[in-house]
Amino acid sequence: MGLLRRLSKAQRRLIFGRFVLGWMPKLSYVMVMVSFVWLLALPHQNYSKETYVSENALMPGSATVRYEWNDYQAAEKYRDVVQRISNLPSFERAEALQNEFSQLGLKSATQNYTLHTSIDSRHGVNTYAVFYAPRSDGTEALVLSAPWTSRKQETNTNAIAMLLALGKVFKLSDGEAEGLQAWLRAYHGIQESAKDRFDETLRIRSGAIQAALNLDFPGMGDYNALGIFFEGVNGQLPNLDMINTVAAITRNGGIAPAELTLHDELEPTTDNMTKNYINSLKKMLHMMKYQAAGMPTGNHGLYLKYKIDAITLYGFDKPGWPSQRYSLFRLGALIESTVRSLNNLLEHLHQSFFFYLLSGVKRYTSIGLYMPPVIILGVSFIFQALSLWGLSSDLPLDLDAIVESRKAAAVALPYSRRRRNFRVPATVISMSFIAGWASFLLLTTSFGFPGETLLLKLVASVGVCIALVFPAVTSAHVRNRILKEKRAKTPSSASASAELIPAPDWILLKTFILALSALVVTTLSALNFSLAVSIGVIIVLPYMAFRPSSWMVFSGIQVAALIAISPAGLLLAASSWYGMYPSLALSWVLEGYEVIGSWLLPTICGVYLPLNLATIIMVLLPVS
């Protein structure tokens, strides 16, 4: 205490600052643990709430369902019609459906579309029809839609037969996503600027679409479970009341009890709290997986881009599951009751939640509870960056040294003494972002060369990254060797050395990387929470713990780990996990960007790849 009294106010502030900077790395790892524990606690019933319908006008299940046995028999007949025309070319199939709609007394038409991507060209024909309600002014509309191909890559027979049997407001798209995308663009009058895209205008239309229900019932059999898919493009979510309405109808709508679940995952409910927690955690992680990918889990996701709340109902059969089966009769009653509830709306859905995590059909977590852990994770990166920034100042930690130093009395901050050279870290960061966006342009541009393939483009983009890493690391080692030789020839005092020798390049570079990582994770969390968490979890330990080493083997292990979590490494891991070729996985990501407008590819190439490249260079830089 006597020693502290001898210090000036600036010196005491200096000691306190150094103490804080010394504890920041430890505190940052504690914050990481808190963030992970918080995320894992979200599915627990004590931290989630039970869902409820907040839009009173919906009144789910209150309307009288008029779907009767005659309608069920009509759906059976239409199922045979769909099977008969399913193998016809697109144009003939569309004409056959248009004739069926006309026989129902509906105004129907077709829409031709052509889409050119960097992979191939696609042509198709959409079939759509409109039912004008007799007591409506036509300013608002609801949509029932179904693609020809189910998510199981089978003909969506039961769903299309159901649309024909219901004879309500609906549209039938030819392709899986590109057909509906073309129809929605034409419906909203959006002109495509690209010259290689052509969407035929619509000859008939209705009012502003308030909500949509996409049907996915593959095959011709019955189902013992019904799944709800709700994730849209870039992690967009529909109003939670869309899901709550279907759940309420299946429970209290006069329809026989039905097994309703999220996606296509069924987990038994037990009295064991541990098993229930694990099941809820699985469902939440499945939702985060789909949301992080930024790709819609069904055609409903394309409606969300136009501020239209929509979900997909998916019928599937799980062998041995003890549940009543969904026949076309039960499906028709459920769909009609859902449409009638949506028709009760007096205005666009605005109650309930648009930002949420679901751990089950009946349990949700609001944004106020799931956002803090990702913010804490970002702050942990900031604390590490501040610690490194203080380390680069190289101020003495010993109290006696501070007392003896007269210069310390003039220092107001704990990290303002050593000269810092930003040339190397700034150059590496800048070139890393240039390499990332160059890779993006390589993947998305069609050069027209013979033998041009996605795999070849991927190899070229990897070559661009290597072309950055090798010269950057080589020049840094050469520069370090020259500085060492220069210092050996010109000896200086310890104090002068502290003033003249700049902070090591790797410390400043890692400071920049951690600060940018915090910026990416926290900013992205407001746009796509699951993607932000995925990136944060992947990079948290490598980016915080990795550093250059004089032991080459250890540096090699760190580089191997960073390559494994690089975009190319993750692509190979995902391809191996799902048993597909890397080119197919890459084409899926590229299609999402070019056809649907997913941000996954630009985020990977323009944000994640540059940070990964800069970290690889940082690990290979000289220690001092």
N, C-alpha and C positions, 0 to 999 in steps of 0.2 A: 504493500500500500504506500510506503514511503517513496518507493521508486516512481509510482504513478503520480504522486503529488508533485514531483520534480518536473513532470512533463507539461508542456504547454497544451492549450486546447487543440491545436492542429495535430500535435503528436498523439494525443489521446484518441482523436478521431482516426488517425492513421492506424493505431493499434486495433481499434474496434473494427475498422474496415478489413484489416488483414485477418482478424479472427473470423469475421463473417465469411470472407472469401475462402478461408480454410475449411469451414464447415459446409459450404455450399455443395460440394460434390456428394457428401454423405447425405445431406438433406434431399438432394435431387433423386437419389436412389430410393429414399424413403417415400418420396412423392410418387415414384413409379409403382411401388408396391401398393400404396394407397389407391392409386388409379386402377390397378388390376383387380384388387379386392372389391372395389366399388362396382366395377363392371360385372364381376362374377356374382355380386349380391343382387343385381337388378331383377333376375327372374324369381327370386324368393317372394313368397306370398306377402311377406311383411313390407316389401318395397315396391310392390305392384298393386294396381287397383283393379276392381272388377269393372268390366265394360258396361255401358248403358247407352240407350238411345236418347240423345239430348235434343234432337229436333222433334218436337211434339207433333208436328204436322205429318210426320211419316206414318204414325199409328200402325206399325207392322202387324200384319195378320188380321186387321180389323175388317178389311174389305171381303166381300163374298167372292169366293173362287168359283168360277163358272166352267173351269176345265173339267169336262165330264168324260164318261166312257166312250161316247162317240168321237170325241177329240182324240182319245187314246188310240182308237182303231184307225183314225185318219193318220196319226203319226206312224203307226205300224205300216200302213200302205206307202207313206212317203219314204220310209226307210228303204223299202224295196226300190223305189224310184231313184233314190240317191245312190244306192249300190249299182244300179244299172248304168247310170251316167258318169260314175266316178272315174272311169278309165277313158272317157272321151277327151279330145283336145279342149283347151281352155275355152275357145270361142263357141264350140258346139255345146259344151257343158253350160256355159253362161246363157245361151239361147234357150236351152231346155228348162233351166230354172226360171228364166223370165216368163216362159209360157205357163209354168205352174203358178207363178205369182199372179199373172193376168187372169187365170181361171178363178183365183180367189177374189177377184174384183179389186185388186190393188194396182195402183199406178207403179209400174216397174220400168227399169231401164238398165243398160249396161255401161260400163266405163272401161275403155282401153287405156293401158298405161305402158310406158317403156322406161326402163331405168338402166343407165350405163354406169357401172362402177369401175374401179381400177382392176377388179377381178374378172368380171364378165358383164354381159348385157342380159336383161330380164324383161320379158314381155308377159302380160297377163290381162285378164278381163274380170272386172268386178261386176257382180250382180246386186242390185239394190232395189228396194221397193218401199213405198211410203203409205201408211194408213193414216188418213186424216180423220181425227176424232170429230164426230158430228157437232159437238157442243164446244169446240175449241176454236180460238181465233188463229191458230197455226203459228203463234209467235214462239212457242216452246216445243221441244221434242225430247223423246227418250229413244234410245237405240238398243236393239238387240243385235248382236253380231256373232259370227262364227267363221273361223277359217276352214278351208277344205282339209287341211292337214292338222291333226292333233299334235300335242307335245310328245306323244308316244310315236310320232311319225306314222300314224294310221289315218285312214279316212275318217273324218269327223262325222260319221253317219248319223248317230243319234241326235247330235246338236242341230244339224241341218234339217233333219226330219222334224225336230221340235219347232224350229223357226217357221217352217211351212205350216205346221199344225196350228200354231198360235195365231198366225196371221196378224200380228201387231206391227209396231214400228220396228223395222230391222234392216240390216244390210249384210250382205254375204261377200267376203273378200276372197279373191282368187288365190293369192299367195299367203304366206304366213304373216309377214309384217309389211312387206313393201306394197301389197295390194291395199291394205287399210291405210297406210301412210298416204298413198296416192289419192284415195277417196277423201280422206280428211282434209288434205290440202285443197282439193277442188271444192269441197263443201264450204270451206271458210274463205275461198277466193284468194288463196296465197299463190302468187306467181313464183315459179322456180327460176332463179337467175342463171343456173347452169344450162348451157346449150344442149347438153347431151341427155336431158331429162324431158319427157313429154307425158303430161297427164291430161287426158281428155276431160273437158268440162262436163258438169252434171246437167242433165236435161230436166230433172225434177229434184226438188228439195223441200225441206220442211223448215221449222223455226230453229231458234238457238237450242243446241243440245244441252240439256241439264245434267243428264247422267246416262251411263251406258252399262250394259251387262253383256259380257262376252261368254259364250258357251263353248265348252270343250268336253264333249262326251264321245270318246272314240268307240269304234266298233258297233255291234248290234246287240250286245248283251246288257244285263243289268249290272248295277254297282252296289257295293255294300258300304261305300263311304263317299263323301263329297268334300273336296278340298277347295279352299279359297286362295287364289293367287292375286296379289294386290300391288306388288312392287312395279314401279314404272321406270321410265328413262331417267338416268342420272339420279336414281334414288328417290324420285318423287313418289308420294303416297297419296291415295285418295282420302277423302274425309272418312274418319273412323266410323261414322254412322252408316256408311255403305256396308261395311262388314257386320256391324251390330244389327242392322235390319235383317239380313239373311239369318244371322244367328237367332234372333228373336222369333222369326217366322218358323224356323225348324223346331223351336222349343214350345212356342205358345200359339202357333198359327193354325191349329186344327189339323195339321198334317201329321201323319204317323211319325213318331220319334226317329230322328235321323242322326247318323254319325257325321258330325261336321268337324273339320280340322283345318289347320293352316297348311297350305301346300299339299304334299302327298305323303306326309309323315304321320303315322298313327302310333300313339304311345298309350298304353293302358293307364287308367287312373287307379291308384291304390291308396291305402291308408298310411303307407310308408312315406313320411315327409321327405326323406332323402331321395327316394326314387322319383317322387313328384317334382322335386327341385331339379333333378338331373333331366327329366323329361322337358320341363319348362326351359332349362338352359339350352337343350338341343334345339327346341323350336325357335328360341331367340337367335341362336347362332345361325340357324338356317335362314332366317329373315335377313340377318346382317350379311350373310354370304351373297344372297341374291341382290341386296341393295348395294353392296360394295361393287359388284360387277358393273353396275350402271346400265344393265340391259333389262328390258321389260320381261317379266316372267310369263307374259301372254299378250295377246293383242290389246287387252285393256290398257296396257302401259302407254300406248300411243295416244289414247284419248287424254291422258293427264297432261300432255304437252300443250293441249288447247284448253286447259282449265276445266276439263270435263271429268267429274268423278266417275271412276269405273273399276270394276273387279272382274275376274274370270272365275267361273264355277267349273270345276274339273271333277268328273266322275271317274273313279278308279275302283278296282276290286282287289282287296287284300285277302288272300286265302286264309281261312281259319278264323277270320275276325267275326266275333259274335254280334252281328248287327243285322237289322232288317235291310232288305235290298231295295235300291232305288230302281224302279221300273220307269218307263216313259210316262206312266200315269202320275206317279208321285213327282217326277221331275217337272212335268207340265204344271201341276198345281203349285209347286214351289216357285217356279219362274213367274207364273201369272200373279201370284200373291206379292212377289217382290216388285214386279212392275207396277202393280196397283198402289203399293206403298209409295214408290217413287213418284207416281202420278199425283199423289196427295200434296206434294211440295208446293208451297206458295211462292217460293223464291229459291235461288241456288243454295245448295248446302253451305252453311256458314257456321253452324254450331259445332260442338264436339272438337276433335283434334285433327290437324294435318301433319303434326310431327309427333311420332310415337314409336315405341318398340313393343312388339307383341310377343308374349311368351306363351300364348294360347289364344283360342277364340274368345275366351272370357276374361283374359288378363292383359293389361297394358301398362306401360310405363311412360309417363309424360316427359316432355323435353326438359322441364325444370329439374328432373332427377337424373337423366342420363347424360346431360351435357357437362356437368362439373368434372367427371373423371377425365374426359379428353382435354379439358382446359388445364387440369392439374398436370397431365402428361406433357402438354406444351410448355407449361411453366418450368417443369423439371429440366427441359432442354435449355431454357433461358438461364437457369441457375448454373448449369454446367458451363454455358458460354461465358457468363460473368466470372466464374471461377478461373477459367483459362485466360480471360482478359486481365485479371489481376495477376495471374502467374507470369504473364508476359512482361509485367512491370519490373519484376526481379528486385523488389524492395526488401531490405533486411527484416527478418522476423524477430531477431533478438532485441529485447528491451534495452540492454546496455548499448548496443550498436546504434539504436535510434537516439538515445540520450546523447551519445558522443557526436552524432552527426548534426551539424548545424543546418545542413540543407533540409533535413527532415522537418524542421520547424516551419519551413515555408511551404511544405507540401500539404495541400488541402484535401486531396483524395488519395485513397490507398492504391491507385493504379495509374500514376501519372509521371513516372520517372524515366523508364527506359524508352529509347527511341524505337518506334515501330515502323517496319517497312511493309506497306500494303501491296506492293507491286506484284509479288508472287501469288498471294491468295486471291487478289482481285482478278489477276489474269487467269488463274485456274478456274475460278467460278464462272467467269465470262465465257471461256472457251468450252467449259462443260455444258453450259446452256446452249451454245451454238451447236455443239455436237449432238445434243438431244433433239433440237429442232431440225437439224439436218437429217437425222434418222427418221423423224416424223415425215419429212418431205419425201425421203426415199421410199417409205412404205406406202404413201398415199398418192404418189405420182406414177402414172403409166408412161414409160419412156418409149414403148413400142419396139424394144430390142428383141431380136430372135431369142427364144428360150427364156424370156423374162418370166420369172416365177416369184411368188412370195418368199419362198425359202432363200432364193438368191438375193432378194432385197434385204432379208434379215441378216444374211452373211455380210452384205455390203455395209449395213448399219453398224454391225459389230466391228467391222474394219475401220469405220470412221472413229469409233470410240477408242480402239487400240492406237490409231494414229494420233490421238490426243494424249493418251496416257504415257506412251513411250518417250516422246520428246520432252514432255513436262518433267518426268522423273529424272531422265538423263541430264537435262540442263540443270536441275536443282542439285544433283550430286556433284556435277562439275563445278558449279558455283560455290558449293560448300567447301570443296577441296581447295579452290583458289583462295577463299577467305582464310582457311586454316594456314596455308602457306604464308599469306600476307601477315597474319597475326604473329606467326613464329618469327618472322624477320623483324617486326617492329614491336618489341616488348613495351608494355605500359603498366602503370600502377593499377591496383584493383579498382580504385574509384573511377579512374579514367576509363577503364574497360567497361565498367557498368554503364557509363554514359555513352560510349561509342558503339558497343556491340548491340545490334538490333535484336529484337525478340526472334526466336526460331520461327521459320516459315510455317511449320506444321501446326504450331499452337494457334497462330492467327487464322490459318485455313480452317482448322477444326472449330474455332470460335464462329466463323462465318457459317459453316455447315450446320452447326447446332442452332444458330439463330434463325437460319432459313428453314430448318426442319420445324422449329416451333411455329414459325409463320405459316407454313404449309398445313400443319396438322390442325391448328386452331381455326384458320380461315376455312379450310375444307370441311370442318365439322359442321359449319352452318349450312353447307350445300349438300353434303352427303356424309352423314355422321359415320356410317359403317365403313366407308372407304377411308375416312380419316383415321378411324380406330385401327383398321387393317394396316395402313402404312405406319402408324405409330408403333404398333406392336412388333412389326417386322424390323424396324430400324432402331428401336429403343436401345437395346444392348450393344449392337455393333457400333452405332454412331457415338454412344456415350463412353464405352469402355475401350474401343480400339484406339491405338496410337502407334507411331513408328517405333521400331525396336532395332537395336544393333545386332540382335540374333536373327539371321535371315530366315531360319526355319519358322520362327514365330510370326514374322512378317508374311511369309508364304501362307501360313494357316489363316491369317486374317484376310488376306486377299482372296483365298479360296472361299471363305465364308461370305465375303462381299459379292463375289461373282455368283454364288448360289442364290443370293437374294436380289440379284440384278434382274431387270426385266427379261433378259434372255434365259437366265437360270430359272426364274419362276415359270416362264413359258414351258420350258422342258419338263419341269416338275409337274405342272398341271397336265401336260400332254401324257406323261407317264401314268399319272394318277387316274385319268379318265380313259386311258387306253386308246389314244388317237395320235395321229401324226402332228408334229409341231406346226406344219403349214395349215392344217385344218383349224387348230386353235387360234392361230394368227389371223386366218381369214374370218373367223367368228368375231374377233375384236375389230377387225377392219370394216366388216359389214356393219357392225354396230355404229361406227362413226359415220360411214358414208350413207347408209340407208336410213338409220333411225336418228342419228345425231347424238350418239353417246359420247360423253367426255372421257371415257376410260383411256382410249389411245392417246389423245393429247395430254392427259394428266401424266400418263406413264412416261411418254417421250419428252414432254416439255418441263416436267417438274421432278418426278422421281428419278429418272435416269441421270440428269445432271448432278443431283445430290449424291447418287451412288458412284458416279465417275469421280467426283471431287473427293469422296471418302477413300476410294482406291488409291488415288494419287497421294492423299495425305498419309496413308499408311506406308507408302513407299518412299516418302521424303526422308532426308537425312535427320538423324536424331537431334543434332545441334548444328 
